[in-house]
Amino acid sequence: MAFPFDLRRCRLLGLVGTASLALGGETAGALPVERLLSPASAQAATGLVGVYFGVVLLVAAWVLLGRLVRGPQPPTPRALLLVLAVWAAPLALAPPLFSRDVYSYLAQGAMADAHMDVYTQGPAALGGPLADQVAPMWQHTGAPYGPAFLGLASVLSGLTRGELPAGLLGMRLVALLGVALMAFALPRLARHSGADPAAALWLGALNPLVLLHLVAGAHNDALMLGLLGLGLVAARDRRPARGALATVLVTLAALVKAPAGLGLLAVVALQARVGRRPLPAALSTAATSAATTVAATALAGTGYGWIGALGTPVSPQNWALTSLLGRATGDLLDRLGSGLAPLAVPVWHIVGLVATAVAILLTWLRMRLRPVYALGLSLLIVAVFGPAIRPWYVLWGLFLIAAAAPTTSVRHRVAALAGVLALAVLPSGGPADAGQLVLAVCGGVLGVVVLWQAHQAAQAPAASPAPGRAA
């Protein structure tokens, strides 16, 4: 694209995109059940077109901003933070988009506040308006989250008294806090890794996946990544107190969502790089992490059921690689009349776990001198080979790869993946039918047409002055 765009125009284009997303979400988003419209209604159809129109504009603004970041006069990190705030503002006020998980968070927080066992009971046991908002397939499923997040959700439930609008706002604020911590950590980790802080912010914080799923979707992955990034920043200091703080923060991140526990490997490696002996660093990290886990679990009052909940079942139609292979193998065995068909998916999940462990080991052996980058690759491996995947899971690794990628080509590949995944989920968070796919494509095509017209207008020569008038 040969748009003559400066930072101000990129900021404006992205703002138009997120504003269109927010407006479209009012009728096509993951709305409370009492506000849900039929997908065939004119309002929902218009909203869906508006959302995908906005997504295309946002992705275009992000790509153009990336060109500025790589240009001869790149914007400063402070200027990029302003862009992030402007783009996120409409989404902060929008209804939930692209997922109904935030309703599960609220129901699980209310269960914890009521001293119910969130790990053996699903939201259906809670009953009432909050439980009604949870997707049917998760009504009888225990929480897969750690005590740090459920304790926070419990406090939020008490503060909001179970009121849905206040609860949604509270969860959105928690997600925004997580994104703010990510934006704080990225340039600092980039400088430590010898990378460009502006490029790290562009890829790791201004990424459309961050805006669509962490801000608009209010996913708790934002808090996990924010705590993880803050812990890695603290781990760069050789003082034992800072090492302990780093371990506490990374452990709390893992007690939001378990994959962040791999960050403890990076804490030990970073401490070793700044002069601490590896064995004492590993032992102190293990002891501090154990103490933090015990304290957080006791404060949350949820017990240790979260350990067993790590095996929470995934959606039967999940499109993770091992799930796809398992279903294909099961179908083949079923056609052959084999009684082994029901074992196909579990076996492939075990294969995926083994492949994950081997790939992570090889990654750390090759990248042991670049612990932040090794951790980013490891978390991306977990997302790809795990039993479940969602577009925002890619952010686990992308966040740290943005801060420590050794080459521009790595950033380009990861950015391309993010751009594609930004288009992968409907704003309602539900499965797509043919009609919704057509509307989504129409919205995206409309965005491309508008951008093309802007491109043509920018390339048109200036009009000649009218005859008889001064030039």
Secondary structure, 3 states (H helix, E strand, C coil): CCCCCCHHHHHHHHHHHHHHHHHHHHHHCCCCHHHCCCCCCHHHHHHHHHHHHHHHHHHHHHHHHHHHHCCCCCCCHHHHHHHHHHHHHHHHCCCCCCCCHHHHHHHHHHHHHCCCCCCCCCHHHCCHHHHHCCCHHHCCCCCCCCHHHHHHHHHHHHHHCCCHHHHHHHHHHHHHHHHHHHHHHHHHHHHHHCCCHHHHHHHHCCCHHHHHHHHCCCCCHHHHHHHHHHHHHHCCCCCHHHHHHHHHHHHHHHCCCHHHHHHHHHHHHHHHHCCCCHHHHHHHHHHHHHHHHHHHHHHHCCCCHHHHHHHCCCCCCCCCHHHHHHHHHHHHHHHCCCCCHHHHHHHHHHHHHHHHHHHHHHHHHHCCCCHHHHHHHHHHHHHHHCCCCCHHHHHHHHHHHHHHCCCHHHHHHHHHHHHHHCCCCCCCCCCCCHHHHHHHHHHHHHHHHHHHHHHHHHHCCCCCCCCCCCC
